[in-house]
Amino acid sequence: MAQKEKGLIVMNQKESLRYDIIKKLIDQKINGTEASVRINLSIRQTKRLKAMVKKYGLRGIIHGGRNRESNRKTKTETINEIKKYIQEKYYDFGPTFAREKLKENHNIEIGTETLRQIMIKEGLWKSKSRRKSGRHKSWRARKEYFGEMEQFDGCYHIWFGKKESCLLLSVDDAKGEITHAKFDYNESTAAVFKFWLEYFSRNGLPVSIYLDKFSTYKINHPAAVDNQDLMTQFERAMNQIGVQPITAHSPEAKGRVERMFETLQDRLVKELRLAGITTITEANKFLEEYIPKFNAKFAVVPQKNKNLHREINKDLKEKLPQIFSIQNERKVHNDYTVMFENQYFQLEQEQPTTVYKKDSVIIEKHLGGTVKINLKGHYLSYHVLPARPQKQIDVKLLAITGRKQSGWKPPVNHPWRNFVFSNKSKVEKIEA
């Protein structure tokens, strides 16, 4: 840069070279075309420099904006205002996100790079060194259709307040948008079932769900490779409604949902703090407004404009509470009781279907807490015993059915007693 020091004009090498060429042009040692080629400027610009040197001498070659403030420089008052907001509210924000909030909440327009430099000077941002290039990794191509694949996972993090909570999240592979998000205390089967029931009511049934090998979704046992009967509650429910669960072998395989968590851990945590959110109920209500705005900013257009989600028909809708219940198999004891979760359920004597000792029944624990006992598609009547019943080796009652036994016995002369079952029995009766 050139500057004026003690009456002297300091020029850089480029300006010095231009001055020498323009002087030769003025002295008619070279013509305008040759001068423009030498200084790599147009003939019009070369003529302008020649006129400036004739008028101002050496100063004519120096740019007029030297040592002057830019007309686009941010005002000092604005910079001080920005510093105040950054230090009070956005001290843990990155430059890009902080710029968005300054515009959204305070109507302050500033460039991202300008804000980055301000934050670096204030010690609120540290410039990051570029990563060394390693082995090239290519991204798996996105699915073509919306609803063709949903990437799903749960993330434990201190999203708000001081306690850790779990964010359950589904991201569409084709559009890269958040299709559903919900905070819960954990990633249990019940929490995941509630999540997907809400998803289905909003979007319908996707073709497949891509998730990890967490115990809720996959039985990680060597015997489960060839034994199709070993499946989790989640796999059973998805198979019943015709949605294909696909388990990933590494976090990178379902990288879109993993990357989404990284973005939300940066942005959503700060948004929840600014909104003063402290409970799961408040956080879930906040998500209803936040997710559409987030998708509008980050979602992409799918390759093909078609939605592959299937509508839930009336019959399936009625069965969903049963399908998405926690189901366990139990045996009917000799005294016609069934044990489940340290409780004893005494079956009533009248039932919609015949029940025998040692029958296998399915205990359905619905998401609302209701417990139902299913035998061959029939729900059995029962009452909960207050304590464990005394052990009985055998019970005279062979089975319980839908009809109550009357205790009536036919008399001696009843036709049923005189009924002939075969010719042999008739002969024996005559001889007697």
Secondary structure as the mmCIF struct_conf table of DSSP 4:
data_model
#
loop_
_struct_conf.conf_type_id
_struct_conf.id
_struct_conf.beg_label_comp_id
_struct_conf.beg_label_asym_id
_struct_conf.beg_label_seq_id
_struct_conf.end_label_comp_id
_struct_conf.end_label_asym_id
_struct_conf.end_label_seq_id
STRN STRN1 LYS A 4 GLU A 5
TURN_TY1_P TURN_TY1_P1 LYS A 6 GLY A 7
STRN STRN2 LEU A 8 ILE A 9
HELX_RH_AL_P HELX_RH_AL_P1 GLN A 13 ILE A 26
TURN_TY1_P TURN_TY1_P2 ASP A 27 GLN A 28
BEND BEND1 LYS A 29 ILE A 30
HELX_RH_AL_P HELX_RH_AL_P2 GLY A 32 ILE A 39
TURN_TY1_P TURN_TY1_P3 ASN A 40 ASN A 40
HELX_RH_AL_P HELX_RH_AL_P3 ILE A 43 TYR A 56
HELX_RH_3T_P HELX_RH_3T_P1 GLY A 57 ILE A 61
BEND BEND2 ILE A 62 ILE A 62
TURN_TY1_P TURN_TY1_P4 GLY A 64 ASN A 67
BEND BEND3 ARG A 68 ARG A 68
TURN_TY1_P TURN_TY1_P5 ASN A 71 ARG A 72
HELX_LH_PP_P HELX_LH_PP_P1 LYS A 73 LYS A 75
HELX_RH_AL_P HELX_RH_AL_P4 THR A 76 GLU A 88
TURN_TY1_P TURN_TY1_P6 LYS A 89 LYS A 89
TURN_TY1_P TURN_TY1_P7 TYR A 91 ASP A 92
HELX_RH_AL_P HELX_RH_AL_P5 PRO A 95 HIS A 106
HELX_RH_AL_P HELX_RH_AL_P6 THR A 112 LYS A 121
TURN_TY1_P TURN_TY1_P8 GLU A 122 GLY A 123
BEND BEND4 LEU A 124 LEU A 124
HELX_LH_PP_P HELX_LH_PP_P2 SER A 127 SER A 133
BEND BEND5 ARG A 135 ARG A 135
HELX_LH_PP_P HELX_LH_PP_P3 SER A 138 LYS A 143
BEND BEND6 GLU A 144 TYR A 145
STRN STRN3 PHE A 146 PHE A 146
TURN_TY1_P TURN_TY1_P9 GLY A 147 GLY A 147
BEND BEND7 GLU A 148 GLU A 148
STRN STRN4 GLU A 150 HIS A 157
BEND BEND8 PHE A 160 LYS A 163
STRN STRN5 SER A 165 ASP A 172
TURN_TY1_P TURN_TY1_P10 ASP A 173 LYS A 175
STRN STRN6 ILE A 178 ASP A 184
BEND BEND9 TYR A 185 TYR A 185
HELX_RH_AL_P HELX_RH_AL_P7 THR A 189 ASN A 203
STRN STRN7 LEU A 205 LEU A 205
BEND BEND10 VAL A 207 VAL A 207
STRN STRN8 SER A 208 LEU A 211
TURN_TY1_P TURN_TY1_P11 SER A 215 TYR A 217
HELX_RH_3T_P HELX_RH_3T_P2 PRO A 222 ALA A 224
TURN_TY1_P TURN_TY1_P12 VAL A 225 ASP A 226
TURN_TY1_P TURN_TY1_P13 GLN A 228 ASP A 229
HELX_RH_AL_P HELX_RH_AL_P8 GLN A 233 ILE A 241
TURN_TY1_P TURN_TY1_P14 GLY A 242 GLY A 242
STRN STRN9 GLN A 244 THR A 247
BEND BEND11 HIS A 249 SER A 250
HELX_RH_3T_P HELX_RH_3T_P3 PRO A 251 LYS A 254
HELX_RH_AL_P HELX_RH_AL_P9 GLY A 255 LEU A 274
TURN_TY1_P TURN_TY1_P15 ALA A 275 GLY A 276
BEND BEND12 THR A 279 THR A 279
HELX_RH_AL_P HELX_RH_AL_P10 ILE A 280 PHE A 298
BEND BEND13 GLN A 303 LYS A 304
STRN STRN10 ASN A 307 ASN A 307
HELX_LH_PP_P HELX_LH_PP_P4 HIS A 309 HIS A 309
STRN STRN11 ARG A 310 ARG A 310
HELX_LH_PP_P HELX_LH_PP_P5 GLU A 311 ASN A 313
HELX_RH_AL_P HELX_RH_AL_P11 LYS A 314 ILE A 323
TURN_TY1_P TURN_TY1_P16 PHE A 324 PHE A 324
BEND BEND14 SER A 325 SER A 325
STRN STRN12 ILE A 326 LYS A 331
TURN_TY1_P TURN_TY1_P17 ASN A 334 ASP A 335
BEND BEND15 TYR A 336 TYR A 336
STRN STRN13 THR A 337 PHE A 340
TURN_TY1_P TURN_TY1_P18 GLU A 341 ASN A 342
STRN STRN14 GLN A 343 LEU A 347
HELX_LH_PP_P HELX_LH_PP_P6 GLU A 348 GLU A 348
BEND BEND16 GLN A 349 GLN A 349
BEND BEND17 PRO A 352 THR A 353
STRN STRN15 VAL A 355 TYR A 356
TURN_TY1_P TURN_TY1_P19 LYS A 357 LYS A 358
STRN STRN16 SER A 360 LYS A 365
TURN_TY1_P TURN_TY1_P20 LEU A 367 GLY A 368
BEND BEND18 GLY A 369 GLY A 369
STRN STRN17 VAL A 371 LEU A 375
TURN_TY1_P TURN_TY1_P21 LYS A 376 GLY A 377
STRN STRN18 HIS A 378 TYR A 379
HELX_LH_PP_P HELX_LH_PP_P7 LEU A 380 SER A 381
STRN STRN19 TYR A 382 VAL A 384
BEND BEND19 PRO A 386 ALA A 387
HELX_LH_PP_P HELX_LH_PP_P8 ARG A 388 LYS A 391
BEND BEND20 ILE A 393 ILE A 393
BEND BEND21 LYS A 396 LYS A 396
STRN STRN20 ALA A 399 ILE A 400
BEND BEND22 GLY A 402 ARG A 403
TURN_TY1_P TURN_TY1_P22 VAL A 412 ASN A 413
TURN_TY1_P TURN_TY1_P23 PRO A 415 ASN A 418
HELX_RH_AL_P HELX_RH_AL_P12 ASN A 423 GLU A 431
#
